[in-house]
């Protein structure tokens, strides 16, 4: 082979190798682009806090994870808890989008602050399900309870606890965080029932969903009104109710106090009579509905099969919604509610400290 032929063969081989490497490089680029296109098997789950309510870690998270796995065997849930910080939740939201997650279940710590987040997510093809709280912005669906009805049930349960004394009773109200639209609905519903049926709401403050703050506020109410200045306390949730009851006991005050969330400790306080009522919002149907919506969106299906109602937020109209019905729980119907639904067993509730009270309540 002469020199000219050798150069021709070498040149051909080099061109062939270059083409081959280019092809490999393109294939690699496609793979990277596919990854950037999104994680089609992951669902983001962002919950708001874990200080004033145990429900999120104990019920919402595991129920959602289990239902997603049931509906989509190879799907995963990427979970974070904001621990009471809107800024932290925004970082978690941004991280999910950066990871390519295409569906996010969002229980917003500060629902009013989410408009820009959700709008940016929608522009990138990310679907957001507002869970429990109606986040602002173009969310794809909403699942929660009828929160004004929750407030109405709370108000009526407080009237029932007062009985014939209601019309002559002054009420202290410790509401949820003003930044939470649910808190506004709870308060509105409670006022709808209480106003005109009690003597007066003599002290009303936000407890910010924080037991420590609620404890401080009831302390201020006692100082301002005196031990006999009020006859019942409305607490927006059970975590705050626990702190309120502690302060009342320290001051030697025994009046009806109610909350919501049906936490185990709240059910135990019902048994002992320290707390008058709670509101049971069955977590499993709520979590299951959120999981069904998330998987449907992940698979490109119509969410209206699950969310057949609609609701308006402060920023958007006609959001597909599923609203569930809450229930009042008192000592008298513990068996028919949280035990019947297998949320708790008698053994869960009637631990050593509560054994005698459980016998009196007919739970053993």
Beta strands, then each sheet from edge to edge (+ up, - down):
strand 1: 39-47
strand 2: 76-81
strand 3: 101-106
strand 4: 127-131
strand 5: 141-145
strand 6: 170-175
strand 7: 200-206
strand 8: 232-235
strand 9: 256-258
strand 10: 278-280
strand 11: 309-311
strand 12: 319-324
strand 13: 327-329
sheet 1: 2+ 1+ 3+ 4+ 5+ 12+ 11-
sheet 2: 7+ 6+ 8+ 9+
sheet 3: 10+ 13-
end
